[in-house]
Amino acid sequence: MSEKIELESRPVFPFTSMVGQEEMKLALILNVIDPKIGGVMVMGDRGTGKSTTVRALSDLLPDMKVVANDPFNSDPNDPELMSEEVANKIKNNQKLETETKKIPMIDLPLGATEDRVCGTIDMEKALTEGIKAFEPGLLASANRGILYVDEVNLLDDHLVDVLLDSAASGWNTVEREGISISHPARFILVGSGNPEEGELRPQLLDRFGMHAEIRTVKEPDLRVQIVEQRAAFDSDPIEFRNSYNESQKTLSEKIVKARELLKEVDLNYEFRIKISQICSELNVDGLRGDIVTNRAAKALTAFEGRNEVTAQDIFRVIPLCLRHRLRKDPLETIDSGDKVRDIFKTVFS
């Protein structure tokens, strides 16, 4: 039966079979453990597996409980993740039918309009029948899931703003002709792009929680391994996926445990002071860098199965959290990630 489902659906390359690109994989996993990190921007060369890795991520995630036939994937137990209609049913003591479904992975097409993304209000129905007729968009479908934007640096800035606002607030509001409708839109925003096609504006880039930079693999043996894996997958996707079932299951269970452990993880005051000192010495604007680094360090600690953050945990995540927040200096020769590491070593020495 499971094989039949596999054959009918589009095969997904297993996440645990990915060779290299550890930085990108870590950033994605940490955002799944703590979605409040704020998403991840993946910038790198063409053909480096950005889209493949992001799509493979959703395959790892456990099923979620939702209200049946609800277009917003409403959580029957969390008021912050349920639609107004579901909240009213609970208020009126109506029984809710629930079901389980895979955590959604929504692809945002490059040419998508704002109506397609946010949803539309049927004004004719609203005026003639006096009801709020709402046609949900992609943000509704992405609630409690992952919203993936390929080539995000080619997307209209206004649309990127809308996505980032929804990702930050957890809600999407559509207003038209005096009618306003809001619904939960809490998702992990993942953007990818090629720096040759232009960078995002710093104001927008800063609002992504983490920034992973990936490069084409240079080592010949690793390149051969990647090519052979791709050939094996294309030849027999089912067999290839089956060979990674155990590692996929192990990683999935590790993520679930990390989510549960996260609330018990402690980041001591001295480390928090040092994180803020690093942000200050790097002239990072605002406090997003401090907040995201704290969250990412805790998520990594939980992922490793511990409840006390170490300096090494911070060292591993802080370049991902700060490199895109540094002010650009065209004369600077040092890589932004290396610059963050150098300041870290000075502060933590």
N, C-alpha and C positions, 0 to 999 in steps of 0.2 A: 504493500500500500504506500509506504513512504517513498519507494522508488518511483511509483507512478506520479506522485506529487512532484518529485524532483524533475521527472521528464517533462511534465507539463509546465513547470515554471522555468524562468530563465536561470541557468546555472550561475552561481556566484563563486568567484575565486576565493578559496579559504584564506582568512586573515592570517592564520598561523603559518601559512606556507610562504608568506611574503619574505623575500630576502633583502636585507639592508633596510634603509630608511627608518632607522630606529627612532629618530627624533619625531617624525610624523606619527608613527604608531603610538608612541608614548603620549603625545599630546591628545590624540583621539581617545585613547583609553581613559586618561585622566578626566576628560570632559564627560565621558559616559558615567564615571564614578561620581563626579560632582558637576552637574550641568550648570551650576551657578558660576563656574569659572568663566563662562561667557563665550564659548565657542573657540574655533581655531581657524586661522588663515594659513593655508599651505601654499607657499610660493616655490616654484622650481622649474627646471627645464621641461620641455615637451618630452613625452614618452617615458616619464620616470615613475609611472604607476600611481599618480595622485588619485585619480578617479576610481581606479580599481581598488585601492586600499580603503577609501571612504565607503564605497559600496559594500565591501567585504565586512566592514564594521557592524552593520545592522544585522548581519547573519549571526553574530555572536550574542546578541542581546536577548534576554529572556522575554517570554510573552507577558503581556500586561492585561489587567482586568479593566474592561470598559463597559459603559452603559450601552446596551444593545440598540442598534439602529440610530446611534447618535453621530452626527457628522463631525463632532469636535473631539472624539475619543475621550469623552468625559470620564473622569475618575469617580466611581460611585462613593468613595470615602473621603475625598479631599475637595473642600469647597473652592479652593484656589484653582482647581483643575477641572471644574465642571461648568457647563453652560448654564445660562439663566433659566432655561426651560427645565433642566434637570434639578437645579437648586429649588425651583418652585414646587416640583413634584415631591421632593424630600420634605419641604416645608409643609405641604398639604398631606403628609403621611401616605403618599401613593407608593405602591410597590414598584421597584425598579428591576427590570430584567437586565442581567449582566451576561457578558461573554468574555472570552479571552482571545486576543489577537496578537500578531507579531508587532513589535514596535515599528512604527512607520518610518520609511526612508523616502523622503520626497525630493525629487529632482526639480530644480527651478529652471525652466527653459530660458535661454539668453534673451529671447525676444518677448518675454512675458510682459503683459500690461499690468498696471496697478490694480485694475478690477479683477484680473485673473489671480493676482497674488492675495489681495485683501478680501475679495468678495464684493458682491453688489447688492443693492437694495432695489427691489422691484417697486418703483414709485407708483405705477398704475394700480397694483394690488393694494398698496398701502393707502392710496387715496380713495379707491372705490370700495374696498372691503374693510378698511380701517385696521388692518393688521400689519405687523412688521414682517414683510416677506423678504427673507434674506437668502441669497444664493452664496453659500460658503466658498472661499477660495483656497489657495494652497496653504495659507497660514493655519486654516482650520484643520486641514488634513495632517499638518505637521505637528499639531499639539501633542506633547509627550513623546515626540520622536526626534528625528534628525532632518534638518532642511539643508540640502546640499546645493551650492551654487558654483558651478564650474565657470571658469573665466570671469570671476567676480569683478576683476578690474576693468572689464569691458561693459559691465552693467551700469545703467544710468544711476548717477549719484543719488538722485531723489529716491529711487527704488531701494538702493542699499541703505539709505537712511531709514526707510520704513521697516526694512527687515531688522536692522539693528535696534530700533526703538521697540519693536515687538519682542525681540529676543531678550532685551534688557528688562522690560516691564512685565513680560509674561502675558500681555493682553493685546488684542488687536481691536481697534475701534474704527468703524466705518460710519461716516457722517454724510448725509445728503439731504438737501432741502429741509433742514430742521429735524430730520430723523436720525437718531444715533443708535447704533447697535454695537455691543462689545461682546467678545468671546475670548476664552483662554487661548493663548498661543505661546505655550512654554515649550521651546524646542532647543536643540543644540544646533547652532548655526555653524556650518562648515563651508568655508570658501576656498577655492583653489584658483591659481592663476600662474601665468608665465611673466616674470618681471620684464622681459623684452617687449611685452605688449602694453607696458605702462604700470605704474604703481597706483595704489589707492591714495586718496588724499589723506594726510596725516591724521586729520580729525576723525575720519572714518576708520582708519587702520587701528587707531588707539582703542577703539571700542570692541575690537576682537580680543578675547581674553588671552589667547596664545598665538604665537606666530612661528611656524615651522618652516625652515628652509631646507630644501632637498636638492641634491645634485645628481647628475648621471653617474652611475657606478663606474669606477675606473679600473678596478681589479679584473683582469681577464677571466679568472676562474669563477668569480661571482657573476660576471656577465653571462658566461656559458651556463651556469646553474639556473639563472633567471630564464634564459632562452629555452632550456630543456624543460623547465617546469611549465612554461607557457605552452610548449608543444604538447606535453603530456596532458594538460588540461583541455586543450582544443581537441585532442584525439579522443579522449574519453572523460568528459567532465564528471560523470557519476563516480567512476572508479577513482579518479584523482581526489575528489571530495571525500570519499569513503576512507581513503588512506590518511586523512587528517582529522577524522571524527574524534579521536581520543584527545588530541591536542586542542581542538576547538572546544570540546566539552570542558577540559581542564581550565582553559582561559576564561570561558564563560562563567564557570563556578567561582573562579578567583575574583572576577568583577562583581558578581552578586555579593560575595562575602565582604569585599571592600566597601560596597555601598552601605552595608549594615554596620561595619566597623567605623566608618567615617566619623560618626558623631562622638565616638570615644577618643579620637585622636587629639593629642595635646601638643601645641606649639608654644614652647616656653617664652616668657616675656623678653628675655635677653636676645633670643633669635629674632623676635618680632622687631625689636629695636634695631638690630643689625640689618634686617631687610629694608627697613625704612631709611637707614643711613645710606645703604647702597643706592636706593632710588634718589635720595637727595644729592649724593655725589655725582650721579649720572644726569642730574638736572631733569629728571622725569617730571613732566607736568601732571598735576592732579594726583589723586590717590589710587587710581585704578591699578597701577603697577604694584603697590603695596598689597592691596586686597587680593588680587589675582595670585600673586606669589604665595601669600599665606594659604589660600585655598588649594593651590596646586601642590604645595609641599605636603599638606595634610592628605590630599587624595593619593599621592605617591606612597606615603607612609602606610595608608590603609591598604593599598594595592600590594604592598610588600608584607602585609599581615602583621604590622606593628601598630602600637598606639602612641609612640613618642617620636616626634620629628627630630631627625639628626641634621647636622650641617651638610652632610653629603646629599641628603634628600633635597635640601634647598639648592645646592650647587647644580644638581641635575635639572631642576625645573626653571631656575631663575633666568637663564638666557631665553627660554621660550616665552617667558612672561614679560620681559623688558626690552628685547632687542628692537622691536618695532615702535617703541615709545621714545627712542633716543632721537635727539635733533640731528638732522642730516648735515654732515660737513663734507662737501665735495672734495676737500683736500685730505681727508682722513684716509689712511691706508689700512688701518686695522679693521677687521670684520667686527660688526656690532655685537655678535655673540661672544667673540673673544674679549671685547672691551668689557662686557658685563662680567665675564669670568675673572678678568684681571682685578676689577674693583672688588669682586667677592673675596678673592684671595687676600687682598689688602685689609679689608674690614674684618675678615674671620681669622686672620693670622694670629 
